Amino acid sequence: MGVCLILTGSRTGILSGICSFALICRPAIKQHLQKLSRTNIVILLFTTLLLLTGLYFHKQDSVNGRILIWRIAMEMIADRPMWGWGREGFDAFYMPYQADYFLHHPASQHILLADNLTNPFNEFLLFAIRYGLIGLAALLLSLVFLLRSILKQKSDFRGMLIGIFTTLFLWSMFSYPFRIPFVWLTTVSFISIILFPNLSSHKYAKPLSTFILLCCFPPIIHILHFHYNKIEWIKVQERSSDVETTDLFTQYALLYERLKGDGDFLYNYGAELHYAGQYKKSLDILKECTTLYNDYNVQMLMADNYQQLGFTDKAILRYKYANLMVPNRFLPLYYEMQVHIKERDSIQACKVARTIINKPVKNQKSRTVKKIISEAEKYLHDHTF
């Protein structure tokens, strides 16, 4: 298992594996450490420090990118510290915050590291953004209660439970494990194992168990209903190329009444309307989408809608905003240049072309980027005297 963890290249997996293994085998490790000389202990500590440093330098850009994400996420928390931004808060507001960061730091060393994001790579930060510091405090108190319950147990599996707790904690610190259904199943089983001894010894064990199950019933029904609507949406998507446009959007209109609180659905609905040439309707849906889900792709689609409708100034503003969200992308600048060319504004087109040519390239092998730079150079050559 250790070899497999190393082969994955997952630093969080390696760190979690080492820590959980050390906790599970703590008695044996403690016994061996007592037999070691001071020199060997110093060598062991130095090796451990070297390993941790190696984990950082293995993918240094990735680490620096996450530090940028956490910094911006902290700004979001600072602006709404108590109750947070709501369940869709990160999807709706993180990318605008990232755009604002690069607006005020145009020469940032993190420009090449920025990307389109739907998660801050830290479950605790995500929880604080959604539910504020009050929600985070409640979560941390729950974790302390669980840890105390584990430590009080006299079971032979206590070390295993501590190892699982540590793995989930570290994984949550550096990634997004709770987007994986298996992790939810594991966590529910884990919590049940911890709490069962306390619950089973309670004098009102049966009524209390029944009450807990009844409390779980409404959210389960809600989740099932929500995913049923999602499945219906997927079926409509799969048939979109075979169904007539009128019938397709009749079905989308019906789904809209049930899924208008889902940012992913609104983005897909807006995209389908755009491809069908219904730019005004697409724009209305995408504006609604930005209150739940707002990223680089949404802004690019809105910009093209404005361009198709003849609102070139608004289209340019959206392209500029998309460029601020992910400043290492070339497409927003390319489309902005094309708008200026179409409007016969060679001065602004040349200005954008120079920006494209001088822009640092993240992916040196990208054919699209090479083509965009080549077109910018050609236009600049033809219009510079």
N, C-alpha and C positions, 0 to 999 in steps of 0.2 A: 504493500500500500504506500509505503514511503517513497519507493522508486517511482510509482505512478504519479504521486503528488509532484515530485521533482520534474517529471517529464511533461506535466501540464504547464509548467512555467508560472503557475498561479502563486504569487507571493503570499496572498492572504491564506490560501490553502496550506502552503508550507508552514507558515507561522502558526496557524491554528493547529495543524497536525503536530508540530513540535510541542506546543504548549499543552494540548490535551493529552498527548502521550506522556509528558512529564508528570502531569497531575494524576493520571491513572496509575502510573508506575512509581508514584512518589515514595512509598515505603522502601521499595527496592533501591531506588536512586539515592535516597537518604543514607541507606546502609552502605552503599558503595562509596559515597562521598566521604563518609567518616573514615574510610580506609585510605583515602588519597592523601598524599603529602601536599603541603602548601604550594609547592612548585607546580604540581599537576593541577591543582585547583585554579591557579593563576592562568595556566595554559588553557584550561577548559573555559574560563571566563573570557579570555582573549579570543578563543575560537568562536564562541557564541556571539561576541561583539562583531567579529569579522563577518560572520554569517548574516547578521542583521544589516550590516553596512552593505554587504553584497546584494541583499534583497532590494535595497534602495537603488544602488547603481545598476542593477540588472535592467530596469526600465525607468531610468531617471526622468525622462520626459513625461511618462505616465504619472509618476509621483507628483511632479511639479504641476501637471495639469489638474490633478485632484486637489492640490493645495489651492489653486486658483478657484476651483468650483466651491470648495469649503469657505473660502474668503467671501465670495459673492453670496453664498447661502447664509453666512453670518450677518451680512448686511440686510438680507431679507428678514431675518429673525429680529434684528435690532429695530427695524421699522414697525414691526407688529409683534412685540415680545410676549404679550400676555396670552392672547387667544389664537394667534397665528393667522394664516391666510385661507384656511379651509382645506377640505380634502383635495381639491383640484389646484391648490395654491402653487405648487411647484410647476406643474405643467403650464399654468396660465401666466406666471409672472417671472420665472427664473430667467428665460431667454431675454425678455426686456431688460432685466437687471444686468445681464451680461452685456447687452448692447450699450447700456449706460456706462458700464465699467470701461469698455473700449473707447467710448466717446470721450471720456475724461483721461484715458491713458492710451493715446494713439500710438505711442512708441513702446508699448509694453512688450516684454520678452516672452509673454505668454500667447502672443497672437497665433503662432503656428500650432499651439496646443489646444486652442479653443475648438469646440465642436457643438453639434446640435444635441441637446441633452434632455432626458426625461427622468433622470435620477441623480442625486448628488453623491452617489457612491458612499453613503453613510446613512443607515436607517434611522439613527438617532437625530441627525440633522433634518432628515425628511419629516420625521414625526414632529419636531419642533417647528418647522415651517408650516406644517398643516394645522397643528393644534396648540402651538405656542409653548412657552416655558411651563405653564401650568400643566398641560398635557404631558410634556416631557418629564416633569417632576413626578407625576402619577405613574408613568411608565417605569422610571428608575426605582421608585418605591416598591413597585410590583416585583421588579427584578431582585431587589434586596430581600424581599419577603421569600421569593423562590429560593434564593441562595441560602438563606437561613434555614429554610425547611430542609434543604439538601444536607446541610452540615449537621442538623439535629438527628438525621436518620442514622441508624446503626446497621444498615443493610450492607452486605458484601459488595453491592453494586454502587456504593456511594461515590467511589472514585470515578466510575464510568459516568455517573450523572454529572459530577463536577466537570469532567472532560467534555461532555455534550454541551453543558452550559457555557463553558469557555469558548468552544468552537463557534457556537451561535453568536456569542457576544463579539468575538474578534471578527467574524465574518460580517456581522452587521456594522462594524466600525469602518470597514474598508470596501464594502460592496453592497449588493442589493438582494440578499438571499430570499426575502419574503415576496419576491416576484415569482418564485419557483413553487409550484403546488406541493411538491414532495416535502419542502421545508415546513410548510404549514402543517402537513400531516404529522411530520416528525415532532414539531413543536407542541401540537395538541397532545400527542401521545406522551411526550416528555413531561408536560405539565400535569397530565392525569396521573402518571406514575408518582410524581412528587406529592401531589395533594391527596391521593387516594388513602394513604394510611391515616391522615388527619380526618378525612371525611368519614371513613368507615368506622372509626371509633367514636364518632359523634352520636349522642343519644337520639338525635333527630335525623339520622343518616338517610333513611328512605325518603321522608318528605323533602329534605334538602336536595337530594339527588333529583327528585321529580321536579322541583322548582327550577333547578338549573337547566334541566332538559326543556322545560316549558319556555324558559327565557331564550334558549337557543333556537326554538322553533320559528318565530317570526323572521329573524334575520336569514335563516336558511331558506325560507320560502321566498324572501326578497331576492336573495342571491340566485336561486333557481329561476325565478321569473326574469331577472335581468339577463342571465345567460341564455335563456330561451329566446329572448328578443335578439340577442347577439347572434345566435345561430340562424334566426330568420334573416337577419341582415347579411350574414355570410352567404346564405342561399341566393339572396337577391343579387349580391355581387357576382357570384359564380355564373348567374344567368344573364348578366348585364350585356354581354356581347350578342346574345341570341334573342333578347326581348326587344320589342319596339320601344323607341324612346318614350312615347306617351305612357305605355304600360309601366316602364321602368320607373319613371318619376311619380307615377301614381302609387307604386309600392313604396318608394322612398318617402313620399309624403305621409303615408300611413305609419311607417317606421319612425318618422320624425316625431310624431306625437308621443311615442314610447321611449325614444332614445335621445331626445333633445338635450338631456343632461349629460350626454357622453361626448367629450371633445373629439375622440377618434371618429365617431360616427359623423359628427358635423363636418370634420375635415374631409372625410370620404364623400359625403353628400355634396359639399362645395366643389370638390374636384370633378365629380361626375357631371355636375351642372356646367362646369367650365369646359370640359371636353365636348359637351353637347352644344356649346356655343351660347348658353344662357348666362352670360357674364354678369348681368345685373342681379339676378337671383343668386348666383354663386357668390357674389360679393356680399350680399345680405347675410347669407348663411355663414360665410367665413368671418364676418364681423362678429356674429354671435359666437362663433367658435373661439375667438380670441379671449373671451371671458373664461373659457374652460381649458383651452389648449392653444398655445401661441408660440410658434417656433419659426425657424428659418423657412421651412417649406410652406407654412401658412402665408408668410409675408411675400414670398416669391409668387405664389398663386394669386394673391390679392393684387400684386403689382401688375401681373399679366392681365388680370381682369380690367384694371384701370386703363392699361395701355390699349386693350381691345375696344374699350368704350370711348376712347379718345381723350381721357384725362391724363395727359402725358406728365404734367407736373406732379400729380399724386402718384403716378407710376414710378417716377424717378425717386420720390421720397421713400416709397416702399422698398425699392431696390437698395437705396442707401441704408435703410434700416436693417434689411436682411444682411447686408455687408457688415454692419456693426455687430450683429448677433454672432456671426461666424466670419471674422475678418480674413481668414485664410482662403475662403472660397473665391473663385474667379467669375462664376456665372452672374452674380448681381452686377458686377462692373461691366461685364460683357453686354448684358441686356441694356444696361444704362447707356453704354456707348451706342448701341443699335438704335435706341430711342432718339438720341441726339442726331445721329446720322439721318434718320428718317425725317426729323424736324429741320434738317439742313443747317444744324448748328455745329459747324466744323470746329469752332473754338472750344466748346465744351467737350465735343467728341475727342479732339486731340488731347485735351486735359485728362480725360478718363483713360485714353489709350496709353499715355505716359505712366499713369498710375498702375495700369496692368503690367506694362513692361518692367517697371521697377519693383513690382510686388514680390516678396519672398515666396518661393514655391515649396509647399509642404511635401507633395508627392511628385518627385522628379520624373517618374515614369508615366504619368498621366497623359494620354494622347489628347484628351479634351483640353487640358491646360496648355499643352504645346500649340494646339490649333488656335486657341484664343489669343495667345501671345503673338503667334505668327500673323493673325489678322490685324491685331493692334499695331504691330510694326509696319505692316503694309499700308494701313490707313494713314499712319503718322508720316510715312515716307511720301505718300501721294499728296498729302496736304500740308507739308512743311516746305517753306520756300526760303 
